[in-house]
Amino acid sequence: MQGQSGFGDVEDRLKELSAEGDPLEKLAATVDFEVFRPVLRTALVRSAGGKGGRPGFDPVLKFKMLVLQSLHGLSLAQTSYMVRDRLSWMRFCRLGPGDTVPDANTLWDFREALIAAKALEKAFEMLDQTISAAGYLPMGGQIIDATLVAAPKQRNTEGEKAAIQAGEIPEEWKDQPARLRQKDCDARWTVKFAKAKPKENNEPQIDIAIPFYGYKSHISIDRRHGLIRRNLVTDAAAHDGARLREGLIDPANTASEVWADTAYRSAANEAFLAKVGKVSRIHHKKPKGKPMPKPIARGNATKSQIRARIEHVFAEQKDRMKLFIRTIGLPRAKATVTLANMVFNMKRWCWLNGRSVPA
């Protein structure tokens, strides 16, 4: 019968994890999470109630747990369990096997305080400034695009849907606060298109419409490093093109080109880019009822080679990070997506450090 594990056994196991390349250890070595402490502390001071009771958990610890949640697409309860269960997660949070771990309710209250104080937006900007100070300045122009992010589907009547779309609360919900708390009045239905395989090999692919419910993440990345520099969250039905003028352009980028697909091509956007000193590399639309002119088609193809880089960001967030809106309402959806964007930049920073010395 094996003896009980001791402190030395835990240390040996952690050394083994380090030898095999613990990614969380590299993340902790790259990102100094202490830089977020002032922002986190300010948010908690604003939300603090009466004095007394046990001292709260360290805000940096709780923020690291939200990073772990976003990194792996977990619920708050799953995150708390995994921190208690995995040695590498404990070490990342600077906890020992005998230390108390914040539970799901504690993490929920912490995240609500961050949302109320708009602390996550400030933390995103702080991370961007830190990465830029490390040598990864926004360079090479910028690429803009949006992706749909799913949320739990709502089962509402036609009358309830009409009231929600009009920006009103359905009458039957007003005297049912418990039910209202479970209803998302900010998410929207939209339609996304996907390519369908032809029945015969010689037939062209066709677009099929797929209903989608949730939100939309709009981002701008710099072409040189592939880091998210600007971000915005809307309901799923919001038009992509109109968002370009809502803070997605990064004035700090050292190059002037802006790449985007045809959804962003409009006279208003072209005028806006010219006004702020940017050069449009937005795809041209196909003329109605006419074939695409060959020079424009070649130009679009060249632009696509650059614009496609932003798809890797969305693939990373959805496939590996399992980005999904588990909460209700736009403010919480913004928090989820903003955290996902921060975590992506943290991972990208780690990769950039491993690939080369900062330019």
C-alpha positions as CSV (number, residue, x, y, z in Angstrom):
1,M,0.0,0.0,0.0
2,Q,1.4,3.4,-1.0
3,G,2.0,6.0,1.7
4,Q,0.2,9.3,1.8
5,S,1.5,12.0,-0.5
6,G,3.5,14.8,1.1
7,F,4.7,18.3,0.1
8,G,7.8,16.9,-1.5
9,D,5.6,14.7,-3.8
10,V,3.6,17.7,-4.9
11,E,6.8,19.6,-5.7
12,D,8.2,16.7,-7.7
13,R,5.0,16.5,-9.7
14,L,5.1,20.2,-10.5
15,K,8.7,19.9,-11.7
16,E,7.5,17.1,-14.0
17,L,4.8,19.4,-15.4
18,S,7.3,22.2,-15.9
19,A,9.7,19.8,-17.7
20,E,6.9,18.9,-20.1
21,G,6.1,22.5,-20.8
22,D,3.2,23.7,-18.7
23,P,1.5,26.4,-20.8
24,L,0.0,28.1,-17.7
25,E,3.5,28.5,-16.3
26,K,4.6,30.2,-19.6
27,L,1.4,32.4,-19.4
28,A,2.3,33.4,-15.8
29,A,5.8,34.2,-16.8
30,T,4.7,36.4,-19.8
31,V,1.8,38.3,-18.2
32,D,2.4,40.2,-15.0
33,F,-1.1,39.9,-13.5
34,E,-0.2,42.4,-10.8
35,V,-0.6,45.2,-13.3
36,F,-4.4,44.7,-13.2
37,R,-4.6,45.0,-9.4
38,P,-5.4,48.7,-9.2
39,V,-8.3,48.3,-11.7
40,L,-9.6,45.3,-9.9
41,R,-9.3,46.8,-6.5
42,T,-11.2,50.0,-7.6
43,A,-14.0,47.9,-9.0
44,L,-14.3,46.0,-5.7
45,V,-14.2,49.2,-3.6
46,R,-17.1,50.6,-5.6
47,S,-19.2,47.5,-5.0
48,A,-18.3,47.0,-1.4
49,G,-21.2,47.0,1.1
50,G,-21.1,47.0,4.8
51,K,-17.9,46.3,6.7
52,G,-17.2,43.2,8.7
53,G,-17.1,39.5,7.9
54,R,-14.2,37.4,6.7
55,P,-11.5,39.0,4.5
56,G,-12.3,38.6,0.8
57,F,-10.2,36.6,-1.6
58,D,-7.4,38.3,-3.5
59,P,-8.8,40.1,-6.6
60,V,-5.9,39.0,-8.7
61,L,-6.6,35.4,-7.8
62,K,-10.2,35.7,-8.8
63,F,-9.2,37.5,-12.0
64,K,-6.8,34.6,-12.9
65,M,-9.7,32.2,-12.3
66,L,-11.8,34.2,-14.8
67,V,-8.9,33.9,-17.2
68,L,-8.9,30.1,-16.8
69,Q,-12.6,30.0,-17.3
70,S,-12.4,31.9,-20.6
71,L,-9.3,29.9,-21.7
72,H,-11.2,26.6,-21.5
73,G,-14.8,27.7,-22.0
74,L,-16.0,26.5,-18.6
75,S,-18.8,27.5,-16.2
76,L,-17.8,29.2,-13.0
77,A,-18.6,26.1,-11.0
78,Q,-16.4,24.0,-13.3
79,T,-13.6,26.5,-13.0
80,S,-13.7,26.4,-9.2
81,Y,-13.6,22.6,-9.3
82,M,-10.7,22.5,-11.7
83,V,-8.6,24.9,-9.6
84,R,-9.1,22.6,-6.7
85,D,-8.4,19.5,-8.7
86,R,-5.4,20.3,-11.0
87,L,-1.9,21.1,-9.7
88,S,-1.0,23.2,-12.7
89,W,-4.1,25.4,-12.2
90,M,-3.3,25.7,-8.5
91,R,0.2,26.9,-9.2
92,F,-1.0,29.4,-11.8
93,C,-3.3,30.8,-9.1
94,R,-0.5,30.7,-6.5
95,L,-2.5,28.3,-4.3
96,G,-1.5,25.2,-2.4
97,P,-3.5,21.9,-2.0
98,G,-4.7,23.1,1.4
99,D,-5.8,26.6,0.4
100,T,-9.4,27.6,0.1
101,V,-10.6,28.3,-3.5
102,P,-13.3,30.8,-4.4
103,D,-16.5,29.1,-5.3
104,A,-18.9,29.9,-8.2
105,N,-20.9,32.4,-6.2
106,T,-17.8,34.4,-5.2
107,L,-16.6,34.5,-8.8
108,W,-20.1,35.6,-10.0
109,D,-20.1,38.5,-7.5
110,F,-16.6,39.4,-8.5
111,R,-17.5,39.5,-12.2
112,E,-20.6,41.5,-11.6
113,A,-18.5,44.1,-9.8
114,L,-16.1,44.3,-12.7
115,I,-19.0,44.7,-15.1
116,A,-20.6,47.5,-13.0
117,A,-17.3,49.4,-12.9
118,K,-16.5,48.7,-16.6
119,A,-13.2,47.3,-15.3
120,L,-12.8,44.7,-18.0
121,E,-12.7,47.4,-20.7
122,K,-10.0,49.2,-18.7
123,A,-8.1,45.9,-18.2
124,F,-8.2,45.2,-21.9
125,E,-6.7,48.6,-22.6
126,M,-4.1,48.1,-19.9
127,L,-3.1,44.7,-21.4
128,D,-2.8,46.3,-24.9
129,Q,-0.6,49.0,-23.5
130,T,1.6,46.4,-21.7
131,I,2.0,44.3,-24.9
132,S,2.8,47.4,-26.9
133,A,5.4,48.4,-24.3
134,A,7.0,45.0,-24.7
135,G,7.7,45.8,-28.3
136,Y,4.6,44.5,-30.1
137,L,3.3,47.8,-31.5
138,P,0.2,47.8,-33.7
139,M,1.8,47.7,-37.2
140,G,1.1,46.8,-40.8
141,G,-2.4,48.1,-41.0
142,Q,-5.5,46.6,-39.5
143,I,-8.1,43.9,-40.3
144,I,-11.7,44.2,-39.2
145,D,-14.4,41.5,-39.1
146,A,-17.2,40.1,-36.9
147,T,-18.4,36.7,-35.8
148,L,-21.5,35.4,-34.2
149,V,-21.4,34.1,-30.7
150,A,-24.1,31.7,-29.6
151,A,-26.3,32.2,-26.5
152,P,-28.9,29.9,-24.9
153,K,-32.0,30.1,-27.1
154,Q,-35.1,31.8,-25.7
155,R,-38.5,30.3,-26.2
156,N,-40.9,33.2,-26.5
157,T,-44.3,33.8,-28.1
158,E,-44.7,36.0,-31.1
159,G,-46.1,38.8,-29.0
160,E,-43.2,38.6,-26.6
161,K,-40.7,38.6,-29.5
162,A,-42.4,41.7,-30.9
163,A,-42.3,43.5,-27.6
164,I,-38.6,42.7,-27.2
165,Q,-37.7,43.9,-30.7
166,A,-39.5,47.1,-29.9
167,G,-37.3,47.6,-26.8
168,E,-40.1,46.9,-24.4
169,I,-40.7,44.3,-21.6
170,P,-43.7,42.0,-22.4
171,E,-46.6,42.9,-20.1
172,E,-46.9,39.3,-18.8
173,W,-43.3,39.4,-17.5
174,K,-43.5,42.6,-15.5
175,D,-45.2,41.0,-12.5
176,Q,-43.0,37.9,-12.7
177,P,-39.5,39.0,-11.6
178,A,-38.1,35.5,-11.4
179,R,-39.1,34.8,-14.9
180,L,-37.8,38.1,-16.2
181,R,-34.4,37.4,-14.7
182,Q,-34.2,34.3,-17.0
183,K,-35.2,36.2,-20.1
184,D,-32.5,37.7,-22.4
185,C,-34.0,40.9,-23.9
186,D,-30.7,41.9,-25.6
187,A,-29.8,38.9,-27.7
188,R,-31.4,38.6,-31.2
189,W,-32.1,36.1,-33.9
190,T,-30.4,36.4,-37.3
191,V,-29.5,34.3,-40.2
192,K,-26.1,33.0,-41.2
193,F,-25.2,31.4,-44.4
194,A,-23.1,28.3,-45.0
195,K,-22.0,26.4,-48.1
196,A,-23.9,23.2,-48.8
197,K,-22.3,20.3,-50.7
198,P,-23.9,19.7,-54.1
199,K,-25.7,16.5,-54.8
200,E,-23.7,16.0,-57.9
201,N,-20.0,16.6,-58.2
202,N,-20.4,19.0,-61.2
203,E,-22.9,21.2,-59.5
204,P,-21.8,24.4,-57.7
205,Q,-22.1,24.8,-54.0
206,I,-25.2,26.7,-52.7
207,D,-25.7,28.9,-49.7
208,I,-28.1,27.7,-47.1
209,A,-29.6,30.0,-44.4
210,I,-29.2,28.8,-40.8
211,P,-31.1,30.6,-38.0
212,F,-28.8,31.8,-35.2
213,Y,-29.5,33.3,-31.8
214,G,-27.1,35.3,-29.7
215,Y,-24.6,38.1,-30.0
216,K,-21.9,39.4,-32.3
217,S,-18.2,40.1,-31.6
218,H,-16.6,42.8,-33.7
219,I,-12.8,43.1,-33.6
220,S,-9.9,44.8,-35.3
221,I,-6.5,43.1,-35.3
222,D,-3.1,44.5,-36.4
223,R,-1.7,42.9,-39.5
224,R,1.8,42.6,-38.2
225,H,1.3,40.7,-34.9
226,G,-2.3,39.5,-35.2
227,L,-3.3,41.0,-31.8
228,I,-6.8,42.2,-31.1
229,R,-6.5,46.0,-30.7
230,R,-10.2,47.1,-30.7
231,N,-13.4,45.2,-29.9
232,L,-17.1,45.8,-29.7
233,V,-20.1,43.5,-28.8
234,T,-23.6,43.9,-30.2
235,D,-26.7,41.7,-30.6
236,A,-26.4,39.2,-33.5
237,A,-28.7,41.2,-35.8
238,A,-26.5,44.3,-35.8
239,H,-25.1,45.1,-39.3
240,D,-21.3,44.6,-39.5
241,G,-20.6,47.6,-41.8
242,A,-22.1,50.2,-39.5
243,R,-19.8,49.2,-36.6
244,L,-16.6,50.3,-38.4
245,R,-17.2,53.9,-37.4
246,E,-17.9,52.9,-33.7
247,G,-14.4,52.7,-32.4
248,L,-13.0,49.7,-34.3
249,I,-10.3,51.8,-36.1
250,D,-7.1,51.9,-34.1
251,P,-5.4,55.3,-34.6
252,A,-2.2,54.0,-33.1
253,N,-1.4,51.6,-36.0
254,T,1.7,52.7,-37.8
255,A,0.3,51.8,-41.2
256,S,-2.8,53.3,-42.8
257,E,-4.4,50.3,-44.6
258,V,-7.7,48.9,-43.4
259,W,-8.9,45.4,-44.7
260,A,-12.5,44.2,-44.4
261,D,-15.0,42.2,-46.4
262,T,-17.8,43.5,-48.6
263,A,-20.1,44.0,-45.6
264,Y,-18.1,47.1,-44.7
265,R,-18.1,48.6,-48.2
266,S,-20.2,51.8,-48.1
267,A,-19.9,55.4,-49.1
268,A,-20.1,56.4,-45.4
269,N,-17.3,54.1,-44.4
270,E,-15.1,55.2,-47.3
271,A,-15.6,58.8,-46.4
272,F,-14.9,58.1,-42.7
273,L,-11.6,56.2,-43.5
274,A,-10.5,59.1,-45.7
275,K,-11.3,61.6,-43.0
276,V,-9.2,59.8,-40.3
277,G,-6.3,59.3,-42.7
278,K,-6.8,55.6,-43.5
279,V,-6.6,53.8,-46.8
280,S,-9.4,51.5,-47.7
281,R,-8.6,47.9,-48.7
282,I,-12.2,46.8,-48.3
283,H,-13.5,44.2,-50.7
284,H,-15.5,45.6,-53.7
285,K,-19.0,44.2,-54.2
286,K,-20.2,42.4,-57.2
287,P,-22.3,44.6,-59.6
288,K,-25.9,43.6,-59.6
289,G,-26.9,41.5,-62.6
290,K,-23.3,41.6,-64.0
291,P,-20.3,39.4,-63.7
292,M,-17.5,40.6,-61.4
293,P,-14.9,42.5,-63.5
294,K,-11.6,40.5,-63.6
295,P,-9.4,43.3,-62.3
296,I,-11.7,43.7,-59.3
297,A,-11.9,40.0,-58.7
298,R,-8.1,39.7,-58.7
299,G,-7.9,42.7,-56.3
300,N,-10.4,41.0,-54.0
301,A,-8.4,37.8,-54.1
302,T,-5.2,39.6,-53.1
303,K,-7.0,41.3,-50.2
304,S,-8.5,38.0,-49.1
305,Q,-5.0,36.6,-48.5
306,I,-4.5,39.3,-45.9
307,R,-8.0,39.5,-44.5
308,A,-8.2,35.8,-43.9
309,R,-5.8,36.2,-41.0
310,I,-8.6,37.4,-38.8
311,E,-10.4,34.1,-39.2
312,H,-7.7,32.4,-37.3
313,V,-8.6,34.6,-34.3
314,F,-12.2,33.5,-34.4
315,A,-11.3,29.8,-34.9
316,E,-9.0,29.9,-31.9
317,Q,-11.7,31.4,-29.7
318,K,-14.5,29.2,-30.8
319,D,-12.7,25.8,-31.4
320,R,-10.2,25.8,-28.6
321,M,-11.5,28.3,-26.1
322,K,-15.2,27.2,-26.7
323,L,-16.5,30.8,-26.7
324,F,-20.2,30.7,-25.7
325,I,-22.4,33.2,-23.9
326,R,-23.7,31.5,-20.8
327,T,-25.2,34.6,-19.2
328,I,-28.2,36.8,-19.8
329,G,-28.0,40.4,-21.1
330,L,-25.7,42.5,-23.2
331,P,-23.4,43.8,-20.3
332,R,-22.6,40.2,-19.3
333,A,-22.1,39.2,-22.9
334,K,-19.7,42.0,-23.3
335,A,-17.8,40.8,-20.3
336,T,-17.5,37.3,-21.7
337,V,-16.3,38.4,-25.1
338,T,-13.9,41.0,-23.7
339,L,-12.3,38.4,-21.4
340,A,-12.0,36.0,-24.4
341,N,-10.3,38.8,-26.4
342,M,-7.9,39.5,-23.5
343,V,-7.1,35.8,-23.1
344,F,-6.5,35.5,-26.9
345,N,-4.0,38.4,-26.7
346,M,-2.3,36.7,-23.7
347,K,-1.9,33.5,-25.6
348,R,-0.8,35.3,-28.7
349,W,1.8,37.3,-26.6
350,C,3.2,34.0,-25.3
351,W,3.5,32.7,-28.9
352,L,5.1,35.9,-30.1
353,N,7.7,35.7,-27.3
354,G,8.5,32.1,-28.1
355,R,8.8,32.7,-31.9
356,S,11.1,35.7,-31.9
357,V,12.5,38.7,-30.1
358,P,10.1,41.7,-30.2
359,A,10.7,43.9,-33.2
